[in-house]
Amino acid sequence: MKAKDLIGKVCTRTSPAIYENGNIDRSYMGDKILIVNANNYMISYICFDDTCLGKDIRFLPSSFCDDNWENIEQFLKETAANAKKFTEING
């Protein structure tokens, strides 16, 4: 999903960002961040992982304004529902 569709959600990156010069940035893949605001040019966020120093609002450049974001909260809800369903089926 695009970051601008996930404002107010705890998210992670699913693929690396690719800068205009071709460099690849795997930052935030697997990290938990709260998207505070986003548009097509930048993302403001708060990091929840231990790798971040402090809980200040930080910014990501346009290279991260793609559709490679996943809502962690929704993913965990779906995982729990699937686990319950499979447990009931398999006894």
Backbone hydrogen bonds in HBPLUS format (Angstrom, degrees):
<---DONOR---> <-ACCEPTOR-->    atom                        ^
c    i                          cat <-CA-CA->   ^        H-A-AA   ^      H-
h    n   atom  resd res      DA  || num        DHA   H-A  angle D-A-AA Bond
n    s   type  num  typ     dist DA aas  dist angle  dist       angle   num
A0069-TRP N   A0001-MET O   3.16 MM  68  5.08 141.4  2.32 138.1 147.7     1
A0005-ASP N   A0002-LYS O   2.97 MM   3  5.46 152.8  2.05 112.3 120.8     2
A0006-LEU N   A0003-ALA O   2.87 MM   3  5.06 160.5  1.90 112.0 118.2     3
A0009-LYS N   A0006-LEU O   3.00 MM   3  5.39 150.1  2.09 142.8 139.9     4
A0008-GLY N   A0035-ILE O   2.69 MM  27  5.56 178.0  1.69 165.9 166.2     5
A0035-ILE N   A0009-LYS O   3.16 MM  26  5.97 159.6  2.20 165.9 162.4     6
A0072-ILE N   A0010-VAL O   2.94 MM  62  5.88 140.3  2.10 138.2 150.2     7
A0011-CYS N   A0033-ILE O   2.73 MM  22  5.42 166.0  1.75 161.8 162.2     8
A0033-ILE N   A0011-CYS O   2.98 MM  22  5.42 162.6  2.01 151.5 156.9     9
A0012-THR N   A0070-GLU O   3.05 MM  58  5.47 141.8  2.20 143.8 155.3    10
A0070-GLU N   A0012-THR O   2.88 MM  58  5.47 155.5  1.94 160.2 167.4    11
A0013-ARG N   A0028-TYR O   3.15 MM  15  5.68 172.9  2.15 135.8 134.1    12
A0014-THR N   A0068-ASN O   2.88 MM  54  5.23 159.3  1.92 133.4 137.0    13
A0017-ALA N   A0025-ASP O   2.87 MM   8  5.10 155.0  1.94 153.7 147.7    14
A0025-ASP N   A0017-ALA O   2.84 MM   8  5.10 161.1  1.88 153.4 157.1    15
A0019-TYR N   A0023-ASN O   2.87 MM   4  5.32 160.5  1.91 160.3 163.6    16
A0022-GLY N   A0019-TYR O   2.86 MM   3  5.27 161.7  1.89 118.6 123.1    17
A0029-MET N   A0026-ARG O   3.34 MM   3  5.94 157.5  2.40 134.9 134.8    18
A0031-ASP N   A0028-TYR O   3.30 MM   3  4.76 153.7  2.38  95.8 102.9    19
A0048-PHE N   A0032-LYS O   2.87 MM  16  5.43 167.5  1.88 162.0 159.4    20
A0034-LEU N   A0046-ILE O   2.76 MM  12  5.14 167.3  1.78 158.4 160.6    21
A0046-ILE N   A0034-LEU O   2.95 MM  12  5.14 148.1  2.05 139.6 149.9    22
A0036-VAL N   A0044-SER O   2.86 MM   8  5.42 147.9  1.96 132.4 140.8    23
A0037-ASN N   A0044-SER O   3.31 MM   7  5.16 162.3  2.34 130.5 130.1    24
A0044-SER N   A0037-ASN O   2.82 MM   7  5.16 170.3  1.83 147.1 150.5    25
A0039-ASN N   A0042-MET O   3.08 MM   3  5.82 152.1  2.16 162.1 170.4    26
A0043-ILE N   A0060-LEU O   3.09 MM  17  5.03 153.0  2.16 135.8 141.1    27
A0060-LEU N   A0043-ILE O   2.77 MM  17  5.03 150.5  1.86 145.8 154.8    28
A0045-TYR N   A0058-ARG O   2.90 MM  13  5.39 153.9  1.97 142.9 149.8    29
A0058-ARG N   A0045-TYR O   2.83 MM  13  5.39 165.1  1.85 157.8 162.5    30
A0052-CYS N   A0049-ASP O   3.22 MM   3  5.90 165.9  2.24 117.5 121.5    31
A0064-PHE N   A0061-PRO O   3.07 MM   3  6.01 165.9  2.10 128.3 131.6    32
A0065-CYS N   A0062-SER O   2.94 MM   3  5.01 160.3  1.98 108.4 115.0    33
A0075-PHE N   A0071-ASN O   3.06 MM   4  6.26 159.3  2.10 149.7 156.2    34
A0076-LEU N   A0072-ILE O   2.88 MM   4  6.11 159.5  1.92 157.4 161.9    35
A0077-LYS N   A0073-GLU O   3.07 MM   4  6.32 153.7  2.14 145.1 152.1    36
A0078-GLU N   A0074-GLN O   2.99 MM   4  6.23 162.8  2.02 152.6 156.8    37
A0079-THR N   A0075-PHE O   2.89 MM   4  6.09 151.1  1.98 145.0 153.8    38
A0080-ALA N   A0076-LEU O   2.96 MM   4  6.15 161.0  2.00 148.4 152.3    39
A0081-ALA N   A0077-LYS O   3.00 MM   4  6.22 160.5  2.04 148.3 153.8    40
A0082-ASN N   A0078-GLU O   2.91 MM   4  6.08 159.5  1.95 147.5 153.2    41
A0083-ALA N   A0079-THR O   2.88 MM   4  6.06 160.9  1.91 150.8 156.4    42
A0084-LYS N   A0080-ALA O   3.01 MM   4  6.18 159.1  2.05 148.1 153.3    43
A0085-LYS N   A0081-ALA O   3.00 MM   4  6.20 160.8  2.04 146.4 151.9    44
A0086-PHE N   A0082-ASN O   2.85 MM   4  6.07 166.7  1.87 157.7 160.5    45
A0087-THR N   A0083-ALA O   2.92 MM   4  5.99 149.6  2.02 143.2 151.8    46
A0088-GLU N   A0084-LYS O   2.98 MM   4  6.20 156.7  2.03 148.9 154.6    47
A0089-ILE N   A0085-LYS O   3.02 MM   4  6.27 153.5  2.09 146.2 153.8    48
A0090-ASN N   A0086-PHE O   2.97 MM   4  6.02 161.3  2.00 144.4 149.4    49
